[in-house]
Amino acid sequence: MTAKALQQRELATVIGLEVHVQLETDTKIFCGCSTDADEDEEPNTRTCPVCLGLPGALPVLNEGAVEAAVKVGKALDAEVAEHTRFHRKNYYYPDLPKNFQITQYDAPICADGHLEVSVEGTRREIGVERAHLEEDPGSLQHKGGSIDTADYTLVNYNRAGTPLMEIVTKPDFRSPKEVRGFLAKLEEVLEYLGVFDATRDGSLRIDANISMVPAEEMADDGSLTAETLQSANRTEVKNISSHKGAEKALAYEVTRQKNAIERGRAVEQETRHWDETRGITVSMRSKEEEKDYRYFREADLPPLEVADWKEKIPIPELPDARRDRFEDEYGVDGESASKLTSTKEVADFFEEVAEAYDAELAATWVADNLLGELNYRDMEITDVDDRLDEFTRLVELVDAGDITTKNAEEIVLRKMLDEGADPDAVIESEGLGKADDDEVEVAVGEAIDENPDAVEDYYDGEGGALNFLVGQVMQKTGGSADPGAVNQLLRDRLDE
């Protein structure tokens, strides 16, 4: 459809994604080079003749990458192919030493799946057209600027050959916010499967295809005809590396395309680069078509048969199912269940604590107290996974009444995280052991004797007076008395 025809019509956004996920394997997909990058590793040292594409070097498929792909397919409720094969995708780029990429073309390992996401309370099913295995190219380092302003560019082949799974969605997104929600959900599922590590540099990279179409051509359920999709000029945005970046890049591109159409200009079918520093997309090249890649069969890799792998390879309970079970089995509310299943590590830890102590107490301490304090410090539960027994011990001390909840939350837990101390040591050094009954009785008597005005206010029916007296007792006991018990003792003494 021409820009002039679109100019006076209300527009709707159509987005599809190509998500490149780095699979967690010990070695690269077609050779024995390690995928475990050192923080200070030298460029071009984690390489061999295969991943450098030297003449005569032959690829050997990594079985672990295939297993990971099957797990992803099962999690996406996709069809896992009985027979699959590899192709060569031919194109020149400096970080692709062979001048072709080994990938899958007409026989992907997974196809026709979906993932359900929730955005602002609305649940939508996003279709997954295909998911296939391929090798990663190397990486380019632009010196002195971005891709279009750099003084020069360096190539590092250490990443070349890292196993990727490219997950291609259907054009089912109708806003950048939905894209962000989908990416967060996808990453959550992948981490539960144990096939993905979000902390790795470049572990998730997104290419987004975006078009503007007449709003009246979109059905109430958001669907579009093949003719509408075919006639829309599609722009591809590359170099997106985060959920937030995807939302920002696509929001910019929606505005850019709408502005162009409103001015009567055509939206070019092209590939654009997301410049995160400047917050804009810049034109890279005209959009390639499938024929430009000249796909042909990879003769050095035989066809792969995975007919029975889907049944043999198990996957863990996934986030949505675990969230529902936590609500049913432990009686936690939806918000707490979401926090408790935010990662597999958090969910596993909660279940360990809930098996030993009251589920409500376990949920409060894991979902609110521990995760809240970790989030405040920009930490994850994996940062303290070797100390989870210490946090369990703190819950034990609270459950047994050996320390007040207030002191456990505000002093002990914080010192555990900030100073690395164990709970018993903090309690001893801070003198936080729970006050005995005699000490509390004395403190209650002193608070009543020393605050006659508050006592009189209590008898006059002023609710705040009792809270004031409770505070005085807590102060005298250094916060080591149980507030509920103090409240009852004060009532008993004053009502005698």
N, C-alpha and C positions, 0 to 999 in steps of 0.2 A: 504494500500500500504506500502511496506517495506521501511525502511530508505535508503537502497541501491538503490532501484528503483527510489527514489526521488532525490538522491544525485546529479545527473548531470542535473537536470531539473530546469527550472525557476519556482519559487514558487509564489503563490498568497495567500493572507490573507483572511480568512473567519471568521467573528465574529458575534455572537449573544449575546443578553443581557437579563438578568433577573433583572429588576429594581424594587426595593422595595420602595414604596412611603408611607410615614406616612400620613394618612388622618387626616384632621383637624376636630376632633369631641370633644365635651366637656368631654366625658367619654370613657372608653375603649370599645372594640368591643363586649365583652360578659359579662360585669359587670358594676357596677356604679362607679368604681374608676375613679378619675379625670385624665385627660391626661395633665393637666396644671402643668408642672414641675417647682418648685421653683429653683432658682439658687443655693441656699444653703440647699436644702432638704436633709434630712437624708436618707441613703440607706434603702430599704425594709420597707418603711413607707406608700407608696401609693399603698397598696395591700389589698386583701381580700381573702376569701377562694376560690373564683372562679378563679382569676388570679394566685393564688398560687397552684391551682390544688389539693386542699384538698379533701379527700373522701366525696362523697355525695353532693358536690357543683355543681349546674347546671348552664350552660351558658344561657344567654338571649341575642338575637341578637340586636345590636344597629341599629335602623332605619336610623340614620344619616349617618352611614357608607355605607349603601346600596344606599342611595340617592347620596352620593359622587361618588360611583362606577358607577352609571348610568350616571352621568354627564361626568365622564372620558370616558366612552364608547361612548357617543354621540360626544364628542370632537375628539375622534380618529376614528370617522365614523365606529364604530364597530357594530356588531350584539349584541344586548342586549337580553339575553336568556329569554324566557317566563317562564321557570322553571329552577331553579338552586338549588344546595344542597351542604352540607358540608361533608367533610371526615376527618378522623384522619390520619395524616402522622406520622408514628411511627419511632422515633429514639431517642437515648440517647445523651444528651449534658447537661452540668451542669446548663446552664441558662434556661432549659426547664423543669420546675418542674413536669409536668404531664408525661414526657417521650413520649408525642406525641404533635403534633401541629394541631390545628383545622384550616383547609384550604379547598380549593376546588380542586377537582381532575378531574373527567371526565365531569363535568357540570359547567364550569366557568361562571361567570355572564356576561362576555364580550368575544367576539372572532372575529377574522378576521377583524381587523382594520388596519389603517395605519397612518403615520405621515410624512409629506413632510418636508425635511430639505434642506438647502442651504449651501454648503461647497465650499469656494473659487469660488463662482460664478456659481457652478453647482448644480442644484436642483435634488434631488433624493427622491423617495418615499420608506420609510422603512416600511416593513410589520410588523404588530403586530399580533402574533399568538393567544394570549389570554391575558386576564387580570382578575385576580381573587382576592377575599377577603381572608384574613387570619389574624391570631393574631401574634404579635411580641413576640419573646422570651424576656428574661431579657438581662442584659448586663454583660460582663466579664471585670474586670479591672486587667490587668497584671501588677504586681508590680515588679520593679527592672529590667525591660527589655521588650522585645516584646513577642509574643505568644510562641516562641521557646526558649527564653532565660530568661524569668521571674523567679524570686525567688519563687513566689507564685501568685495565682490568686484569686480574690474576686468576689463574685456574687451579683449583685443588681437586684432585681425583680421589681423595680418600673416601668420599661418599659414593663414588661410582660403583654400581653393582649392589647397593643396599636394597633389600627386598621391599617392594612397595605393593600395596593393593590399591588400585584405583576404583573408587566407588562412584558410579555415575547415577545421579538421580534423574527422575522424570522432571519435566518443567512444572513442578507442582507448587513452588513457592510463590506467594503473592506479596511479600514484603521482605525487606532486609531483616526485620526483627524475627520473622519465621526462620530465616536462614541461621541466625545466631542460635536460636533455640534448638534447631536440628543439630548443629555442630556440637553443641554442649551435650545433647543426648547421645549422639553417636560416639563421642569421646568417652562418655560414661560407660556405654556398653562395651566398647573395645577394651577399656581398662579392666572391666569385670572378667572379660575373656582371658586376660593375661597375655594379649598379643600386641600391646601398645603401651608406650611410655611417654606421657605428655611432656615430661621434663627434658626429653632429648631435643636438641636443637634441630629444627626442620622436620620434626616428627609428623606434623600435620600441615599440609599445604593445599590451598583451595584455588581452583579456577572456577569462575562463575560466568554463566551465560545469561544475559539479560536482554529483554525486549520490552517495548511498549506496544500495547495493542488497544483497539477501541474497547472501552468498558462494556458497551452493549453486546459485544460478541462473546462475553464471558458468561457462562451459565451461573445460576444461583449457587451451585456447589463449587464454583471456581474452575470448572472444566472448560476446555477450549477445543474447537474442532481442529483437525489436522490441517485444514486449509488456512485457518487463522495463524497457526504456528508457522506454517511454511512461508506465509507472506510477510511475516515480521522480520525486520532486519535485526540480526542477533549480534550483540557485542560481547566479546569474551574479555573478562578482567582477570589478569594473572598476578602472581606474586603476593597472594594473601596468605597470611600465616597464623591467624588467630580468629577466634569467634568475634571479638570486638572489631578486629580489622575488617572482617567480612561485612559486618553490619555497616561500618563507616564507609567502606569502599563502594558498597552497593547503594547506600543512601546518596553518596555523591553522584554516582552514575545515573540514578533515577532522576535527580535534579538536572544533571547535564543534558540528558536525553530529552526531558520534558521542555527544557528551555530551548533546545534546538528546534524541536517540533513546533513550539509556539511561535518561533521566529520564521517558520516556513522552510527550515533547512532539513535535509535528509539526515537520518542517523546512519552513518557508514557501518557496513558489516566489516568489523576489524577486531584485531587483538590489541588490548590496552594494558598497560602496566600500572599497578597500584603503587604509587610513591607514598609510603606511609609517613615519611618525614614531612612532606608538604601537604599530605591529606588530599591528593588529587590523583586522577588517572591520566596517563599520557599515552598517546598513540605509539604502538610498536611496529605494526605491520598490518597488511590486509589479512583478513581471516582466511586461514588455510581451509581447504576442503579435503574430504577423505582421500580423494584420488591423488592429492599432492604428496601423500606419504608413501605411495607405491608399496603397499603391504605385500609381502610374499612369505611363504612358509619358512620357518627356521629349520634348515636341514640338519643342524647339529643337535637338535633335541627331538627325540621320538614323541609321538602322541602320548598323552598321559591318561590313564584310566583310573578314575576315582569313584567307581560305581558304588562300592560298599563302604567308603570312608565316612559318609554321613552318619551311618548307623554305628560305626565303631568308635568315632571320636566324640567324647562327651563334652558338653559345655556346662558351666555352672549356672545356678539360679540367677537370672538377670534382674537388673534394678527394679523394673516395674513389678515383677512377680514377688520379689523380696519385700518391696514396699507394701504391697497388699497383704502379704503374710504377717508383717510386723504389726499392722493395724489389727488384723484378726487375732493373731496368736498372743501378742503382748498388750493389746489394748491401747497403743499409742495413737495420738491424733495424726492427721495427714501431714501437718507441718513437721512434726518430730520424725515421722517415718521418712520423709524426704531427706532430712538432715542425716538420719542414721544410715541411709543407703546411698549417701552422696558418693562414697567410694566403697569398694569391696573391703578394704582394710577397716574402715569405720564400722561397717555392718558386722564384720567378723568379731571385732572387739566388743561391740555392744552385746552380741549374743553370748559371748564368754561371760561378761559381767551379769547379764540377765539370768543366766543359768545358776549363778551363785547367790544373787540378791534379788530383791523385789524389782520387777520390770520397770515400774514407774521411777524408782530411785535410779536404776541403771540408765534409763532414757534421759533423765534430768542431768545426770553427771556426764554422760557422753555427748548428748546432742547440744545441751546448753552450756554447761560449765567448761568441759574440756575443749570442745570445738570452738566455743566462743573465745576462749583465751588463746587458742592456737591462731585463730583468724586475726585477732588483734595484733599478733606478732608476725603476721604474714608467714605462718608455718602450716605444714600439713601433718596429718597423723603419722605419715611415713618418716617425718623428722624425729619422732620419738618412739618409733616402733620397737626399739630395744629396751624401752622403759615402761611398757604397758603394764607390767606386773606391779610397778610402783603406784600407778594410778588406780589399779584394782585394789591395792592395799589401802589407799585413801578412802575409797568407797566402803571398804570393810570397816575402817575406823569410824566413819560417819554412821554406818548401819548399826554398829555395836554401841553407839552413844559415847565413844571415847573422846570425841571432839565435836564441837558444835558445827552445824552446817555453815554458819557465817564465817567462822574461822577457817574452816576447810576451804571454802570458796575464795575468800578475800586474802588469806595469808598463805596457807600451806600450798595450794595449787599454784599460785603465782610464783612463790619462791622455788617450787619444784621446776617450773619452766625457765625462770630467769637465772637461777643459780645452780641448777642441776642437782639439787639436794633430794634425798628421799624423804617421804612424809614423816616417818618416825623421828628423823634427825631434826626436821623443822619444828615439830611439835615440842621436842625436848629443848631445843635452843631458844624457842620463843615462849616457853612455859605455857603452852596452850592446852595441856591436859584438862579434861573436863573437871570442873569444880565438884567437890564432894557435897553431900547433902547438908552437912553441918555448916560448911563455908557459905553455902547459898542462904541457909536460914539466917545466919548472922548478917549477911549483906542485906537481906530483905528487912530485917529489924532496923538496921542502920538507916536505910533509905526512908523508911516510914518516920523514924524519929527526927531525921535531919530535914525533912521537907513537909512541915505541917500545912503549908499553904496548898500543896498538891493534894495532900490527904483531904483537906476541906473541900477542894474542888471535886474530888472523887465522890464525896458524899453528896455534893450538890448536883451530881449527874453529868459532869463534864467528862466526855469520853477520853479526851487527850491526857487527862491527869494520870490515868493508869499507865499509858504508854510512856509518859515521862518517868514514872517510878520504875518501870521495867528497865528503861535506859540507865537509870542510876545504879540499879543492881548489876546490870551487865558491865558497867564501867568499873564497879568495885571488884568484880570477879575477873576482870581482864577479858571479858567476852567469852569466858569458858563455861558459863552456865547456859542451860537450855532455856531459850526465851519463853517457850510454851509453859515449861514447868514454873518459871519465875512468875509469869502472869497469873497462874493458878494459885501459887503460894501467896502472892500479894492479895488476891481476892479473898482467899481464906482468912488471912490475918486481918484484913480491913473489915470483913463482914462478921467477925466474931461478936 
